Amino acid sequence: MNLSIVEQIASSLKGNMTKVIKGKDTEISKLIMALLCNGHILLEDIPGTGKTTSAKALAKSLGCQFKRIQFTPDLLPSDLMGINFYNQKEQDFIFKPGPIFTHILLADEINRATPRTQSSLLECMEEAQVTVDGITYPLEAPFLVIATQNPIETQGTFPLPEAQLDRFFMRLSMGYPSEADEINVLSSQANASPLNDLQCVVTKEQILEAQTAVKEVKVSDSIKAYIVAISNATRQDSRLKLGLSLRGSLAMFKASKAFAAMAGRDYVIPDDVKAIVKDVALHRVIYNGYQIASNVHTLEGIFEDLLSQVPVPIE
């Protein structure tokens, strides 16, 4: 197992992205963690907090193809996946790939597209393939969807259904910067955005190698039982209408391995699971009350309570 490649990639990406994103080291690390797990990311926050900039900074730091799609109500599934068109010269139908055929896809304001268009992402996010007119086309690895949405403004939007939210490996919020970091941002953008000069620091081959290394991190049976116990606790808690799915358990399992690898360990400890559980779980559960599902503070309180009740294994 080559854990050094994981630490090297994480350090290079983090150092490069902090040239643009100030004071968000934890959020940047989690973006990198999702990349190492080959998991899709939902960036949910109010406008102007750096969601799109963070996605662009990650994409520009990688030696991969990158495409951005601005989601709007008139966007069609064919605008994403591509179409078969009739070529008169060759007298045959030819497939023209859509922008989804890339390595890093930025789905900007995903909740502004209709459910029909949103659902066209389900297959590619889960199976890394696209089916058009009965023909399936594989997507080249690595394939990562970074979607952004504004949870405050709901007019003219279409909330993502639970089935689609469950496809996202992790939900992150950038939040407001501190006063010192905001002053730093103003200073760094006095003449031009540092995003314009950001260079690639990691190749596609290095990403694939690191993703393979993360998979080999050891997880003991007691840690696996701990992850399952957390999932079961969410399913049995009367405060939650919907608990974690099996996909949620798998996300905890993978994210804890990436967290351990980024810390230089080839094995997972309980603290690794605790460090990532909210990021991979909160968007997958529904609060059983009058508050809406995106009431993160309520759900965070429930998760803190649940975690305190689940016995922690001694490693």
C-alpha positions in Angstrom: 0.0 0.0 0.0 1.4 3.3 -1.1 0.0 5.7 1.5 2.6 8.3 0.7 0.8 9.1 -2.6 -2.3 9.9 -0.6 -0.5 12.3 1.7 1.3 13.8 -1.2 -1.8 14.5 -3.2 -3.7 15.8 -0.2 -0.9 18.2 0.7 -0.4 19.4 -2.9 -4.1 20.0 -3.5 -4.7 21.7 -0.2 -1.7 24.0 -0.6 -2.8 24.9 -4.1 -6.4 25.5 -3.2 -5.6 27.7 -0.2 -4.2 30.2 -2.6 -7.8 31.0 -3.5 -9.9 29.7 -0.6 -8.8 31.4 2.6 -9.5 30.1 6.1 -11.3 26.9 5.0 -8.7 24.2 5.5 -11.2 21.8 7.0 -13.7 22.2 4.1 -10.9 21.8 1.6 -9.7 18.6 3.3 -13.2 17.2 3.0 -13.4 18.0 -0.7 -10.1 16.2 -1.2 -11.4 13.3 0.9 -14.5 12.9 -1.3 -12.3 12.9 -4.4 -10.1 10.1 -2.9 -13.2 8.1 -2.3 -14.5 8.8 -5.8 -17.6 10.3 -4.2 -19.8 13.1 -5.4 -20.1 16.4 -3.5 -23.0 18.6 -2.7 -21.9 22.2 -1.8 -24.9 23.8 -0.1 -24.7 27.3 1.2 -26.0 30.9 0.7 -24.8 32.8 -2.3 -21.3 34.4 -2.3 -19.6 32.0 0.2 -17.3 30.4 -2.4 -19.1 27.3 -3.5 -18.5 27.6 -7.2 -15.0 29.0 -6.6 -14.1 26.0 -4.4 -15.3 23.6 -7.1 -13.3 25.5 -9.8 -10.2 25.6 -7.6 -10.3 21.9 -7.1 -10.9 21.2 -10.8 -8.0 23.6 -11.9 -5.7 21.8 -9.4 -6.3 18.5 -11.1 -4.9 17.3 -14.5 -8.4 16.3 -15.6 -11.1 17.4 -18.0 -13.4 19.9 -16.4 -16.9 21.1 -17.6 -19.4 23.4 -15.9 -23.1 23.3 -16.5 -25.4 26.1 -15.3 -28.6 24.3 -14.3 -31.8 26.2 -15.4 -35.5 25.2 -15.7 -35.2 24.8 -19.5 -32.2 22.4 -19.3 -33.0 19.0 -20.9 -31.5 15.6 -20.1 -30.1 15.5 -23.7 -28.3 18.8 -22.9 -26.4 16.8 -20.3 -26.0 13.4 -21.8 -25.8 14.0 -25.5 -27.9 13.0 -28.5 -28.0 10.7 -31.5 -28.2 12.8 -34.6 -28.6 11.7 -38.2 -25.5 12.4 -40.3 -26.6 12.7 -43.9 -23.1 12.3 -45.3 -22.6 8.9 -43.6 -26.3 8.1 -43.7 -26.3 6.9 -40.2 -27.0 8.1 -36.6 -24.0 9.3 -34.7 -23.8 9.9 -31.0 -22.7 13.4 -29.9 -21.6 13.2 -26.3 -22.9 15.9 -23.9 -20.9 17.8 -21.2 -21.4 14.9 -18.8 -18.6 13.1 -20.5 -15.8 14.6 -18.5 -13.8 13.9 -15.4 -14.9 16.8 -13.1 -18.5 18.1 -13.7 -19.6 21.2 -11.9 -23.4 21.2 -11.7 -24.0 24.8 -10.7 -27.3 25.5 -8.9 -28.5 21.9 -9.5 -31.9 22.6 -7.8 -32.9 25.0 -10.5 -33.3 22.2 -13.1 -36.5 20.2 -13.3 -36.8 16.8 -11.7 -36.6 15.2 -15.2 -33.2 16.7 -15.8 -32.0 16.1 -12.2 -32.8 12.4 -12.5 -30.7 12.1 -15.6 -27.7 12.3 -13.2 -28.7 9.3 -11.2 -27.2 6.6 -13.5 -23.9 8.5 -14.1 -23.4 9.3 -10.4 -24.1 5.7 -9.2 -22.7 3.6 -12.1 -20.3 6.0 -14.0 -22.2 5.4 -17.2 -24.8 7.0 -19.4 -27.5 5.3 -21.4 -28.9 7.0 -24.5 -31.5 5.4 -26.8 -30.8 2.0 -25.2 -27.0 2.2 -25.7 -24.8 2.5 -22.6 -21.6 4.5 -22.7 -19.0 4.3 -19.8 -17.6 7.4 -18.3 -13.8 7.6 -18.0 -12.4 7.5 -14.4 -12.1 9.5 -12.3 -15.6 10.9 -12.6 -16.7 13.4 -10.0 -19.9 15.5 -9.8 -19.6 18.7 -7.7 -23.1 20.2 -7.4 -24.0 23.5 -5.8 -27.3 24.8 -4.5 -28.7 27.6 -2.4 -30.9 26.3 0.4 -32.4 29.7 1.3 -33.9 30.8 -2.0 -36.7 28.4 -3.0 -38.6 30.3 -5.7 -38.1 28.7 -9.1 -36.2 25.7 -7.7 -36.9 22.0 -7.5 -35.7 20.4 -4.3 -33.6 17.3 -4.8 -35.5 14.1 -3.9 -34.1 11.8 -1.2 -33.0 9.3 -3.9 -30.7 11.9 -5.5 -29.4 13.3 -2.2 -28.4 9.8 -1.3 -26.2 9.6 -4.4 -24.1 12.4 -3.0 -21.2 11.1 -0.9 -20.9 14.2 1.1 -22.6 17.5 1.7 -20.5 20.4 2.7 -21.1 24.1 3.6 -18.4 26.7 3.2 -19.8 29.2 5.6 -18.8 32.8 6.2 -15.0 33.5 6.5 -13.6 35.1 9.7 -12.9 38.8 9.6 -9.2 38.2 9.2 -9.7 35.7 6.3 -12.2 38.1 4.6 -9.6 40.9 4.7 -7.1 38.4 3.3 -9.5 37.7 0.4 -9.9 41.4 -0.3 -6.2 41.8 -0.4 -5.6 38.8 -2.6 -8.1 40.0 -5.2 -7.0 43.6 -5.3 -5.8 43.3 -8.9 -7.1 39.9 -10.2 -8.6 36.7 -8.9 -5.9 34.2 -7.9 -8.1 31.5 -9.4 -7.0 32.7 -12.9 -3.3 31.8 -12.1 -4.0 28.5 -10.4 -2.0 25.7 -11.9 -2.5 21.9 -12.0 -0.6 20.1 -9.3 -1.9 16.5 -9.5 -2.2 14.3 -12.5 -5.1 12.0 -13.4 -2.8 8.9 -12.9 -1.9 10.1 -9.4 -5.6 10.5 -8.4 -6.4 6.9 -9.6 -3.3 5.6 -7.7 -4.4 7.4 -4.5 -8.0 6.1 -4.8 -6.6 2.6 -5.0 -4.4 3.1 -2.0 -7.3 4.4 0.1 -9.3 1.2 -0.6 -6.6 -0.8 1.0 -6.8 0.9 4.4 -7.7 -1.7 7.0 -11.0 -1.6 8.9 -11.4 -4.0 11.8 -14.6 -5.9 12.5 -15.3 -3.8 15.6 -15.1 -0.6 13.5 -17.5 -2.0 10.9 -19.9 -3.0 13.7 -19.6 0.6 15.1 -20.5 2.1 11.7 -23.5 -0.3 11.4 -24.6 0.6 14.9 -24.6 4.3 14.1 -26.7 3.6 11.0 -29.2 1.4 12.9 -29.5 4.1 15.6 -30.7 6.6 13.0 -33.2 4.0 11.6 -34.7 3.3 15.1 -34.8 6.9 16.4 -38.3 8.3 16.6 -37.1 11.8 15.9 -36.1 10.7 12.4 -38.6 9.8 9.7 -35.9 8.4 7.4 -32.6 6.9 8.7 -29.4 6.1 7.0 -29.5 3.8 4.0 -26.9 1.1 3.2 -25.3 3.6 0.9 -24.9 5.8 3.9 -23.1 3.1 5.8 -20.8 2.5 2.8 -20.1 6.3 2.7 -19.1 6.3 6.4 -16.9 3.2 5.7 -15.1 4.8 2.7 -14.8 8.3 4.2 -13.2 7.0 7.4 -10.7 5.1 5.4 -9.8 8.2 3.4 -9.6 10.2 6.7 -7.2 7.7 8.1 -5.0 7.6 5.0 -4.8 11.4 4.9 -3.6 11.2 8.5 -0.9 8.8 7.5 -2.4 5.7 9.0 -3.2 2.4 7.2 -6.0 1.5 9.7 -9.2 3.2 10.9 -9.9 4.2 14.5 -13.3 5.3 16.0 -12.3 9.0 15.9 -12.0 8.7 12.1 -15.7 7.7 11.9 -16.8 10.4 14.3 -14.9 13.0 12.2 -16.8 12.3 9.0 -20.1 11.0 10.1 -22.1 14.3 9.9 -20.8 15.2 6.5 -21.8 11.9 5.0 -25.0 11.4 7.0 -27.0 14.6 7.6 -28.3 15.0 4.1 -29.5 11.4 4.0 -31.9 11.6 6.9 -35.2 13.4 7.4 -36.3 15.0 10.6 -39.6 13.7 11.9 -41.2 17.0 12.9 -42.3 20.4 11.7 -38.8 21.5 10.9 -37.7 20.9 7.3 -35.1 18.3 6.4 -32.4 20.9 5.8 -32.6 22.1 9.4 -29.0 21.1 9.9 -28.8 22.4 13.5 -31.7 20.2 14.6 -30.2 17.2 12.9 -26.7 17.9 14.2 -28.1 17.9 17.7 -29.8 14.5 17.1 -26.6 13.0 15.7 -24.6 14.3 18.7 -27.1 12.5 20.9 -27.0 9.3 18.9 -23.2 9.2 18.8 -23.1 9.5 22.6 -25.4 6.5 23.0 -23.6 4.2 20.6 -20.8 2.3 22.4 -17.4 3.2 21.0 -15.1 0.2 20.3 -11.7 0.0 22.0 -9.0 -0.3 19.3 
